[in-house]
Amino acid sequence: MLKNFGLKKIVMSFALLAAAACANPPVAEQATALAAAPAVKAAPKPLEITEASFGCIRDLKAVRGYYVGNLLGDIDATVAAANSADGGKYPPGSVVQLVPGEAMVKHYPGFDAATNDWEFFELIPSPAGTKINVRGSTNVVNQFGGNCLSCHAQAEAKWDMVCEQTHGCAPIPVTPVMAKAIQNTDPRCAKMDLPADQMAALQQLMAFRAAAAKQAAPKAN
C-alpha cells in the first residue's frame, strides 16, 4: 500500500513538473519563441506639411492637365496611380495640383476616413514662396466658393477622390486652356511668355471672377 502511495506521489509530481515546464519553458526556449514572433510594426509619424512643402507647380510631374508629386519621395507610385486606367489608391505623401493656389496631399491611413486621408489646401503663391491660407479635410473652400470635399467626393471610388473630366466630378468653371495659363503664370516659377489662347483664357477668367465677386457682394438697401 505504501509502495503504491509512493508511486502515485511520484507520478503526480512528474505530472506537476511537466505542467510547470509547459507553462514556463526554459529560458532558451522562451528566447527562441520571442525571436520567432513577428515584430510589431511601429506606426509611421504623422506627415509634416509646411509652407516649404509647396513650390513651383511646374517642378512637379505633369499628368495630362494637372501635376503630381510626393513629399516622401515615392513619386513613381504616385505617377503610377495617376496614370492607371483602372484607378487606384494614391500612396501617402502624394501631392495633386491643378492650379498653384490649391493642393491636396495624401496622409497615412487613419488621418480622416471621410476624405480617404486627403488634406486640402488653399495656397497663396508669390515670388517669395507659398503661404497656406486654409488647410483641412472637410472645411476648405476653393477660390470659386465650392467646398473641396463636396467636389472631390463625387469622383468614382476607384479614382481615390481625384477629379478629372471623366471621373464623375461636377464640371468646374476652369477650362483646360485656363488651367494651363494659370499654371504657366505661377509666380514661384520662372517667367514665361504665354501664347495668345492662354492670354485670352486669363482675361476670360478674370471677367468670370469679377462677375462672381459682384454677385457674392452684399446688395445695398
N, C-alpha and C positions, 0 to 999 in steps of 0.2 A: 504493500500500500504506500509506504513511504517512497519506495522507488518510483512508483507511478506518479506520486505527487511531485517528486523531484523532476521527473521527466516533463510533466506538464509545465512546471515553472521554467524549465529550460526552453521549451517550445514557445511559451508566452513571451519570455524575454527576447527570444530571437525575433518573434513577430514584431514586438515593440521596437527593437533595434532596426528592423527592416523598414517599418513605417517611418521612423525618425530619419532614416537615411534617405527615403523618398522625399520627405518633407524638407530636409536640409541636406542637399547633396554636398559632396566635398567641395572645398574652395576652388579647386582646379576645374571641376565640372561647372560650378557656378560661373566662373570667368569665361569658360568656353560658351556657355549658354548666352551670356551677356554679349559676347563678341558676335555670336550668330544672329542676335536680334537686330532687326532693321533699324537704322538710325532715324530719329525723328528730324525731319527737315525743318530748319528754322524759317519762320515767316519772313518774307522779304521786308526790308524797310520801306515805309511809305515813299512814293515817288515825290521827289523835291522839285517843284516847278517855280521858277522865279522869272522876273522880267528878262534876265540874261538868257533864259531858255529860248527866247524868240529873237530872230534876226531877219535879214533879208529873205523874203519869201522865195525868191528865185534861187537861193542857195540850197533849197530842198529839192527832192526828186519830183520831176514833173510826171504826172499820171493823167493823161487826157487833158481835162481842163482845170485840174487842181494840183496841189503839191502835197507831198508827204515826207515825213522824217521820222526819226526815232531818238528820243532823248537818252535811251540806254544803249544805243549803238546797234540795235538789231534791225537795221534798215532793210536787209534782204527779206526778212519775214514780213515787214510792213508793206514793202513793194509787192511781195507775192500775194498778200491778202487783197491789196488794191487792184491787182491785175487779174485775180481769179475770176473766171467766167461764171463760176458757181457760188461766188461769195465766200465768206469765211470770217472767223474772228480775228481782229487785229491784235497783235501782241502788245503787252504793256510797254509804255514809253512812246507809242505811236502818236504822231502829230499829223493832223489833217487840216489843211487851209485852202480855202477858195480865194480869199482876199486877205490882204495884210492886216486888216482890222479885226479879224475873227479867227479863232482856232478852236479845235477840240483835241484833247490829249487823253490817251487811254491809261488808266491806272491799273494797279494789280487787282485781281479779283477780290471783291469784298468792299470796294470803295463805295459803290452805290448801284444796287441791282436795278433801280429804276432807269438808269442811263446806260446799262451794260458796262458800267465802270468808266464811262467817259466823263471828263470835266470840260465845260465850255468856258471860253474866254472872250471878252470884248477887249480889244487892244487899241492903244493909241500909238501908232508908229510915228517916229520923227527922225530927222537926220542924227539926233543924239542917241537914239536907241528906241526902246519899247517901254511903254507904261501899261500895266494891267489896270484897266478901268473897272471891270467887273469880272468875277470868276465864280463858278459854282456848278451845280448839277441840274437843278430844276428851276432856278430863278433868273437865269441870264437871258436878256432880251437883245436881239440884234439891232443893227442900225435902222432897220425898217419897221421896228416896233413888234416884231414877232418873237415869241418865246422859242429859244433854240431847241429845247427838248421836245416841245409840241411839234416842231417841224421834223426833226430827225426821227422821232418815234413813229412817223408814218412809213419809214423805209421798211421793206420786207425784212423779216427776221434774218435771212441769210446774209444780208448786207451789213449787219452789225451797226445799224443806225447811221451809216454813211450815205448821204444823198447824192444821187445823180439823176439825170432826166428819166431813166428807165427803172429806178429803184422803188417807185411808189410814193415818193415825196411830192407834196404840192409844189407847183412851179413858183420860182422866186422872180422878182422884177429885175433880174440882172441877166442880160443875155451873155452868151459865150464871149462875144467881142467886148462887151463892157467889162467882164471879169478879166480878160486878158489885158485890157487897158489899165485897170486898177492894179493888177499885178506888176505891170511894167512901170508904174509910177510910184512904187513903194519907195518912200523917202530914205529908207535904210540901204537901198541898193544903189549901184552906180547908175547915174542918169543916162537915159537913152531917148532917142527921138522916136516918137510914135508915128505910125502910118496914118493916113487920112481917115480910115474907117474907125480906128481906135480913138482918134481925136473927136470925131463926130459922136461916138458912143459915150465918151466922157461928158460932152455937152448935153447929150440926152439924159444922162444920169443926173447931172446937176439940176436940170429942169425938173426931173421927177422928184428929187429930194426937196427942192424948193416948194413944189406943189404939196408934197406930203407934210412939210413943216407948216405950211399955211393952213392946211386942213386940220392939223392937230392943235394949232394955236387956239386959245380960248376966244370966243367971239365977244366983242364989246356990246354992252347993253344999249 
